[in-house]
Amino acid sequence: MCGTLWVVATPLGNLGDFSPRARQVLEEAEVILAEDTRRAGQLLHLVGIAPKRLVSLHEHNETGRIADVLDWLRDGRRVAVVSDAGTPLIADPGYRLVAACRAQGLPVVPVPGPCAPIAALMASGLPPYPFVFLGFLPRKSGDARELLHGYTQIQATLVFFERKNRVPESLALAHQVLGEREFCLARELTKKHEQFISGRLGQPFECDDELLGEVTVVIGPPHDVPSSTREDVLAVISTMKDRDQKPRDVARCVQARVRGWSVKQIYELLQLGSRAD
C-alpha cells in the first residue's frame, strides 16, 4: 500500500493551539518535511515529540525533493509536511509537492489548524468574506501595484503578509491603487504581545519600532458608493499642479482620488484632453 502525505498545521506561537491530531500524525510520521529543520526540531522538542527523520523542504529545494518524497510514499511511508508556523502552503512551500502527489494518485490528507490569515480576519473587525489572500506582496513597487490593481473593482477584503520595515510603504501604495479603505495590521498572532492596529488608508501612519517580524495586513473592501463621473475625474485632473509629470503617473494619482475608474481609463481621458489642446 502507498503511504500518505499529511499536511500539518502547527502553532503560530501559542502551543495550546497544537491539536491532538497534529501531535499523533507527527509522532507516527516516518519522515517530517520542514521549511526550517532547526525551528521544527525546537517545536517538536517543546511538545515532547522525537522525530524519526527531519528533512528540509523549502522554496529553493522543493522541486528537487519531489522525486524522493514520491518514492517514499510509494514504499508505504508516512510523510508529514510542516511550515515554520501555521498552515503549510499558505505562502509557504508545499504546493508543488502536493500537486505532484495528486497527479500520481498518491493520498494527501490535510490536518488543519492555526492559520495567520484566518486568525487576522477573525479579530480585524473587517468583513471576513469574501476575501482574497495575496501571500507576500512583490518586493518591486511596480509589481505590487499591478497585483493590487487587479482588485480595485472587486468587492472583497484583501489579506497579505508584509515585513515590518515595508509596512508604511505598502500601505501608501495600497492607498494610491485602492483609494480610501479601512485596514488592520495583525502582529505577534497568538503570542504574548499580540496586537491589532486599525486605521484608514491615506491617513498618517507611523510604524512602531516594536512592530517586529512579519505582519498580516487586512484591507477592507471598497465602500459601496457611486463611481465618479467623467466630470468628477476631469475636475481632479484640473487640480494637478505638477503638469510635468508623465501622463501615466498623473493617471495613477488621479485614480487614488476617484472611484470606479482604472488607471488605463484615466490615461485615455488625459490623452484625449492633450489632443484637444
BELCOR-V486530 format. One record per residue. N is the residue number from 0. PSI is psi in whole degrees, 0 to 359 (NA if undefined). Layout:
n=[N;N]
psi=[PSI;PSI]
This chain:
n=[0;1;2;3;4;5;6;7;8;9;10;11;12;13;14;15;16;17;18;19;20;21;22;23;24;25;26;27;28;29;30;31;32;33;34;35;36;37;38;39;40;41;42;43;44;45;46;47;48;49;50;51;52;53;54;55;56;57;58;59;60;61;62;63;64;65;66;67;68;69;70;71;72;73;74;75;76;77;78;79;80;81;82;83;84;85;86;87;88;89;90;91;92;93;94;95;96;97;98;99;100;101;102;103;104;105;106;107;108;109;110;111;112;113;114;115;116;117;118;119;120;121;122;123;124;125;126;127;128;129;130;131;132;133;134;135;136;137;138;139;140;141;142;143;144;145;146;147;148;149;150;151;152;153;154;155;156;157;158;159;160;161;162;163;164;165;166;167;168;169;170;171;172;173;174;175;176;177;178;179;180;181;182;183;184;185;186;187;188;189;190;191;192;193;194;195;196;197;198;199;200;201;202;203;204;205;206;207;208;209;210;211;212;213;214;215;216;217;218;219;220;221;222;223;224;225;226;227;228;229;230;231;232;233;234;235;236;237;238;239;240;241;242;243;244;245;246;247;248;249;250;251;252;253;254;255;256;257;258;259;260;261;262;263;264;265;266;267;268;269;270;271;272;273;274;275;276]
psi=[147;154;185;140;118;126;107;124;139;165;146;332;318;115;343;345;1;115;152;323;318;318;312;316;316;328;324;347;135;334;133;119;127;140;319;109;330;313;320;319;321;316;312;323;318;327;6;31;129;103;143;320;127;127;138;143;102;180;336;343;3;313;316;342;342;315;318;315;319;320;317;318;320;331;359;12;152;119;133;147;132;157;184;325;145;210;124;156;338;87;18;167;164;337;313;323;313;318;320;320;315;318;330;1;22;140;137;127;124;141;88;161;217;140;118;314;320;317;319;317;322;326;8;333;7;157;122;345;150;151;157;127;125;0;219;136;144;148;324;131;325;318;320;320;315;319;311;325;331;348;13;325;10;127;75;153;137;137;132;163;146;150;148;314;349;357;308;317;318;324;322;318;318;322;319;321;317;344;196;119;157;149;164;131;126;124;154;44;131;5;179;319;33;139;142;122;114;153;193;130;136;342;152;137;126;131;119;137;337;3;82;158;208;145;138;120;129;122;123;168;166;150;147;79;157;149;152;144;170;322;323;315;317;325;320;318;321;339;350;119;321;87;0;353;153;145;321;326;321;316;322;319;318;320;330;346;359;175;140;8;135;163;321;315;318;321;316;324;320;319;321;319;319;324;326;325;NA]
